[in-house]
């Protein structure tokens, strides 16, 4: 049990690595949270520093979720009476929580979308591909990243429901239940975006605030 808890803490710390903040410091000597939207996420890095740093941050944040779910979780296999998939889910969730509430930046991190995507790569890549497709369709239509992200998050449990009931594909109960939690968490981290959307003040991509 102790070993399992230590691995969960390790996954949290991996997820906590503040990729966007470190990138902003190294490339421009700035705190990315003081520019653009003020969020410590890949989209804001894209907006403030350009597409190359933005893409790097997005991919690295996804890698954090994948590493915790696919690799670090294996250190906990057999240490507790849970299925391997359940352990992978817990490790991935710890990384997402670390990304959102990073201990290295006063518990103010990103919104968790990239890290959750990396987690889904390890757990159910087909579902991720469909959610990514939905993200790009919505984003290209609205030019608003937050709308695309929330649409993809909402789509996850719907996609898994269709897999289970219509296409007869294997989806475990634990993953299915987790998908609803993940959707709720992503919507929670986007609550400021939801407020701006309702007020009509949410930024469209390409029309950002000056850094």
ABEGO torsion letter per residue (X at the ends): XAAAAAAAAAAAAAAABBAAAAAAAAAAGBBAAABEAGBBBAAAAAAAAEAAAAAAAAAAAAAAAAAAAAAAAAAABGABBBBAAAAAAAAAAAAAAAAABBAAAGGBBBAGAAAAAAAAAAABAAAAAAAAAAAAAAAAAAGBAAAAAAAAAAAAAAAAAAAAAAAGBBBBAAAAAAAAAAAAAAAAAAAAAAAAAAAGABBBBGBBBBX
